[in-house]
Every structure is written in structure tokens, then in C-alpha cells.
Amino acid sequence: MRLCNYRLMNAIVFLIKMLVECKYNNEEVEIISSFNNLDINFKQSSYLRSMENTKYRNILAKFRLSSHKLNIEVGRHTNIPRNELKCTLCNLNDIEDEFHFLLKCPLYTAFRRQYIS
């Protein structure tokens, strides 16, 4: 179980690095388009195969595919303007996207301190 958690955290750190790179290289970049450019092979990524816990593997795959309930995706499917997709869990007045969720939202500060060095 501990090895699986380690692999999950490595995969999340990889995603965070990609999000940071996308966010600072081009503010208007859509996260999903940057992930689409990562791998042109239509097969399961090796880091996902190495994860024994299917719950964690499914969560990570859904996050990577933007199949989650963050406002950025919910709003995209309901035609809400992007600038209105604010995080409702904090007072930073930021759009609730993957970058905000993983790196900025104060609600998850303890989680980041525990898992991301």
C-alpha cells in the first residue's frame, strides 16, 4: 500500500510540474490541450499500470483527462463563461482549475505540505 501511495504521489507531482509549466508559459493555455500533447500512444501509461490500487489509478486518470468536478469542467459543459468559474472553497477569487486545485487553494495547504516537497 505504501508503494502505491508513493507512485500516486510521483504521478501527481508530474502533473503539477506540467500544470506549472503550462500556466507560466501561456496564461491562456487550456490544460486539456497540453495533456493531449504529452503522449500520442493510445495505451495505458506505465505509471498507471504500476499502481495496484485501482481507486487511485482511476482518480489520477480522471484528473488527467479532465473528467472531474472542478468548476472549470462543470462550467465548460454548461456554457458558463470561464471568468465566472471561481473556486467556491476559498476567497482567492481564482478560477477553479487544475492549477488552482493542486497548487493554490488554501483548503489543500496541509495536503501539499504532507505530499509535495
C-alpha positions as CSV (number, residue, x, y, z in Angstrom):
1,M,0.0,0.0,0.0
2,R,2.8,2.4,0.8
3,L,4.5,1.8,-2.5
4,C,1.2,2.5,-4.3
5,N,0.8,5.9,-2.4
6,Y,4.4,6.7,-3.4
7,R,3.7,6.0,-7.1
8,L,0.5,8.1,-6.9
9,M,2.3,11.0,-5.4
10,N,5.0,10.8,-8.1
11,A,2.3,10.9,-10.8
12,I,0.6,13.8,-9.1
13,V,4.0,15.7,-8.8
14,F,4.5,15.0,-12.6
15,L,1.0,16.5,-13.3
16,I,1.8,19.5,-11.1
17,K,5.0,20.2,-12.9
18,M,3.1,20.1,-16.2
19,L,0.4,22.4,-14.9
20,V,3.0,24.9,-13.6
21,E,4.8,24.9,-17.0
22,C,1.5,25.4,-18.9
23,K,0.3,28.1,-16.5
24,Y,3.5,30.2,-16.7
25,N,4.3,29.7,-20.3
26,N,1.0,30.8,-21.6
27,E,-1.9,32.1,-19.4
28,E,-4.5,31.2,-22.0
29,V,-3.4,27.6,-22.5
30,E,-6.2,25.1,-21.9
31,I,-4.9,22.4,-19.6
32,I,-6.5,19.6,-21.5
33,S,-4.8,20.6,-24.7
34,S,-1.4,20.4,-23.1
35,F,-2.1,17.0,-21.7
36,N,-3.3,15.8,-25.2
37,N,0.2,16.7,-26.4
38,L,2.0,14.6,-23.9
39,D,1.6,11.2,-25.4
40,I,0.4,10.1,-28.8
41,N,0.1,6.4,-27.9
42,F,-3.4,5.2,-27.2
43,K,-2.5,2.8,-24.4
44,Q,-2.4,2.9,-20.6
45,S,0.6,4.9,-19.3
46,S,3.2,2.8,-17.5
47,Y,2.8,4.8,-14.2
48,L,-0.9,3.8,-14.2
49,R,-0.1,0.2,-14.8
50,S,2.3,0.2,-11.8
51,M,-0.4,1.5,-9.5
52,E,-2.0,-1.5,-7.7
53,N,-4.8,0.4,-6.1
54,T,-7.5,0.8,-8.8
55,K,-9.2,3.6,-6.8
56,Y,-6.1,5.8,-7.0
57,R,-5.4,4.8,-10.6
58,N,-9.0,5.8,-11.6
59,I,-8.8,9.1,-9.8
60,L,-5.5,10.1,-11.4
61,A,-6.7,9.0,-14.9
62,K,-9.9,11.1,-14.5
63,F,-7.9,14.1,-13.3
64,R,-5.5,13.8,-16.2
65,L,-8.4,13.5,-18.7
66,S,-10.3,16.5,-17.1
67,S,-13.1,14.1,-16.1
68,H,-13.6,15.7,-12.7
69,K,-16.0,18.1,-10.9
70,L,-13.8,21.2,-10.8
71,N,-15.7,24.3,-11.9
72,I,-13.5,24.6,-15.0
73,E,-15.0,21.4,-16.4
74,V,-18.5,21.7,-15.0
75,G,-18.7,25.2,-16.4
76,R,-17.3,24.2,-19.8
77,H,-20.1,21.6,-20.2
78,T,-22.8,24.1,-19.1
79,N,-21.6,27.1,-21.1
80,I,-20.7,29.2,-18.1
81,P,-18.2,31.9,-19.1
82,R,-14.6,31.0,-18.0
83,N,-14.2,34.1,-15.8
84,E,-17.2,33.0,-13.7
85,L,-15.8,29.6,-12.8
86,K,-14.4,30.8,-9.5
87,C,-13.4,28.5,-6.6
88,T,-16.1,28.4,-4.0
89,L,-13.9,26.9,-1.3
90,C,-11.6,29.9,-0.8
91,N,-11.5,33.7,-1.1
92,L,-8.7,34.0,-3.7
93,N,-11.2,34.8,-6.4
94,D,-9.3,32.4,-8.8
95,I,-10.8,30.2,-11.5
96,E,-11.2,26.7,-10.1
97,D,-8.9,24.9,-12.5
98,E,-6.4,22.1,-12.0
99,F,-3.6,24.5,-11.2
100,H,-5.6,26.3,-8.5
101,F,-6.8,23.0,-7.0
102,L,-3.4,21.4,-6.8
103,L,-1.2,24.4,-6.1
104,K,-3.0,27.5,-4.8
105,C,-6.2,26.8,-2.9
106,P,-5.6,27.3,0.8
107,L,-8.0,24.5,1.6
108,Y,-5.4,22.0,0.5
109,T,-2.3,23.5,2.0
110,A,-1.9,20.8,4.6
111,F,-2.2,18.1,1.9
112,R,0.5,19.9,-0.2
113,R,2.8,20.1,2.8
114,Q,2.4,16.4,3.5
115,Y,2.8,15.1,0.0
116,I,4.7,17.6,-2.1
117,S,8.2,18.6,-1.2
